[in-house]
Amino acid sequence: AMGQEEGDKGREAARPEYQSGFGNHFESEAPGMEGALPQGQNNPRRCPFGLYAEQLSGTAFTAPRASCQRSWLYRIRPSVTHAPFHPVEFPNRNLVADFSQAAVTPNQIRWFPFQVPHAPARVDFVSGLCTLCGSGEPGAKDGFAIHVYTLNASMGSACLANADGDFLIVPQQGALHVRTEFGRLDVAPGEICVVQRGMRFSVDLRDGADAAGGGRGYVLEVYGAHFQLPELGPIGANGLANPQDFQSPTAWFEEGEGEFTVYHKLQGQLFSTKQDFSPYNVVAWRGNYAPYKYDLSRFCPMNAVSFDHPDPSIFTVLTSPSVHPGVGAADFVLFPPRWSVAEGTFRPPYFHRNTMSEFMGLIKGDYEGKIGGFAPGGASLHTCMTPHGPDAGTFERATQDSHQVPARLADTCLAFMFETDRIPRVTPHALAAETIDKNYYQCWVDLRSHFDPSVEKENAQRREGGGAGLPLDEA
C-alpha cells in the first residue's frame, strides 16, 4: 500500500506531457509501464500486465475510414464496474439541453462578467455550468449549446462523462488542470481544450487558482459532428491553426482505491454513481479519439493587406460541420492580436446582419468593436439577422484620418466567437441573470446621420472641370 501511494504521488507531481498533431493515431504507455500495449492486435485473450481492453468509439463502426474515430484503452479495471446510476442529489437547474421552453428574441443581448462564487459556497465545474442558449436535440445528435462556467473548487474524486456531445472549453480566468482517462492537460487562459463525447474527465483549479479568485470561462457543446480543422482553400497548405500545434495527453494513471463519483450527462440530465477505484486507471492507450488542447497564440491569422475588412470566417480555428457543405453547425473563431493595414477602409468589424448567429466572449483586453462596453468574462449574442456592429464611439474614432496608418491590434486583447447556423433559444435564467446589460441597445443610439449629397456633387463638378475628386475616405 505504501509503494502504491508513493507511485500515485509521483505520477501526480510530474507535469503533463503531450503528443503533437490533430486527429493523429497515437500510442502511449505510462512512464515505467513499457510493454503495456498489446503488439499485433488490439484485443488479445490476455492483455499485458493483466489489464482489461476497452474500446471507446467516437463514431459509428461503419463511418468512412477518413472520419472514423476510436481508441483502445488498457485499464486496471473496466469502466463498467460501478453501481447503478441515479439522478444527482443536487440538480443543476441552470444546465439545459431541452430548448423547447427557452425564449426566442431578435434583440441584441449582452452580459457583464459572470460572477465567480466565493466561500463558503463550494462550486466545482459540474455544479458551476450554466447554459445561456442553444438549439437542437442531443438525443438526435443534432445541435449545440453554449454555457459559461464559474467555479471556486476542484472536482477532486469526481469525474464527468458527457454523452451528449463534445465540450470545447475556453478558460477566461483561472488556470485549469484537466484529468482524463487518456492523461492530463494543463489549460490556462489563452488556451482551449476539447473533451469529446463519452470521455471521463475532471476539471481542477491549477496552482492555487482557487485561492486567487477561482475560475471562469466559456463552453461550446456540439451534439453532432466532432470538431475539425477548416478547409484552407486558396490560402494553401499552411496557416490558421496548424495541425502540429494541437496536443493530446500521454498516458498517466491512478492506482488508488477509495470512493469515486462518476457523473454522467445524458440529454442534459445529470446522473451519478459510485465506484471504489479511480476512473483514471488507464495504463496505456492507442487510437485517434482523444482529448486535446491548443495554445491560441499559435494561431496564424490571415488578413487584408490592401483594402476592405475580411469576413470573420477567415479567423476560424475549429468547425463542427453541418449537413450543408461549407456551413458550420458551430464554429470557434478567434480574433487574435495582429496588424491592421487596410487602406481607405473602415477597419473595425463592419455593421452586419447575418444568417448565422454569433455569440462573442472576451478573454482579456478591450475588443476593437466596442471599447469599454464589452468586458473580459462577459458575453454577447446576436441571433440570425439581428443587426449589430461597432458602437457609436468606435465608429467615430475609426473614421478619422489617424486610423489610416498601420496599427497593431493590441497584444493585450483576445476575443473569440462561437458562430452557428442554428438559431439559438435563450434560457430563462440567462435572460434573468443579474449580469445582463439591459441598456446594451444604447451603445448604437448615438450613431448619427452623416448623409451629405453636396460632397458628391462637388466631386462631380471637379471631375467635369478636369480636376480630381476627393477620395472617398476624405469626403
C-alpha positions, 0 to 999 in steps of 0.5 A: 500500500505504501509503494502504491501511494508513493507511485500515485504521488509521483505520477501526480507531481510530474507535469503533463506531457503531450503528443503533437498533431490533430486527429493523429493515431497515437500510442502511449504507455505510462512512464515505467509501464513499457510493454503495456500495449498489446503488439499485433492486435488490439484485443488479445485473450490476455492483455499485458500486465493483466489489464482489461481492453476497452474500446471507446468509439467516437463514431459509428463502426461503419463511418468512412475510414477518413472520419472514423474515430476510436481508441483502445484503452488498457485499464486496471479495471473496466469502466463498467464496474460501478453501481447503478446510476441515479439522478444527482442529489443536487440538480443543476437547474441552470444546465439545459439541453431541452430548448423547447421552453427557452425564449426566442428574441431578435434583440441584441443581448449582452452580459457583464462578467459572470460572477465567480462564487466565493466561500463558503459556497463550494462550486466545482465545474459540474455544479458551476455550468450554466447554459445561456442558449442553444438549439437542437436535440442531443438525443438526435445528435443534432445541435449545440449549446453554449454555457459559461462556467464559474467555479471556486473548487476542484472536482477532486474524486469526481469525474464527468462523462458527457454523452451528449456531445463534445465540450470545447472549453475556453478558460477566461480566468483561472488556470485549469488542470484537466484529468482524463482517462487518456492523461492530463492537460494543463489549460490556462487562459489563452488556451482551449481544450476539447473533451469529446463525447463519452470521455471521463474527465475532471476539471481542477483549479491549477496552482492555487487558482482557487485561492486567487479568485477561482475560475471562469470561462466559456463552453461550446457543446456540439451534439453532432459532428466532432470538431475539425480543422477548416478547409484552407482553400486558396490560402494553401497548405499552411496557416490558421491553426496548424495541425502540429500545434494541437496536443493530446495527453500521454498516458498517466494513471491512478492506482488508488482505491477509495470512493469515486463519483462518476457523473454522467450527462445524458440529454442534459440530465445529470446522473451519478454513481459510485465506484471504489477505484479511480476512473483514471486507471488507464495504463496505456492507450492507442487510437485517434479519439482523444482529448486535446488542447491548443495554445491560441497564440499559435494561431496564424491569422490571415488578413487584408493587406490592401483594402476592405475588412475580411469576413470573420470566417477567415479567423476560424480555428475549429468547425463542427460541420453541418449537413450543408457543405461549407456551413458550420453547425458551430464554429470557434473563431478567434480574433487574435492580436495582429496588424491592421493595414487596410487602406481607405477602409473602415477597419473595425468589424463592419455593421452586419446582419447575418444568417448565422448567429454569433455569440462573442466572449472576451478573454482579456483586453478591450475588443476593437468593436466596442471599447469599454462596453464589452468586458473580459468574462462577459458575453454577447449574442446576436441571433440570425439577422439581428443587426449589430456592429461597432458602437457609436464611439468606435465608429467615430474614432475609426473614421478619422484620418489617424486610423489610416496608418498601420496599427497593431491590434493590441497584444493585450486583447483576445476575443473569440466567437462561437458562430452557428447556423442554428438559431439559438433559444435563450434560457430563462435564467440567462435572460434573468441573470443579474449580469445582463446589460439591459441598456446594451441597445444604447451603445448604437443610439448615438450613431448619427446621420452623416448623409451629405449629397453636396460632397458628391456633387462637388466631386462631380463638378471637379471631375467635369472641370478636369480636376480630381475628386476627393477620395472617398475616405476624405469626403 
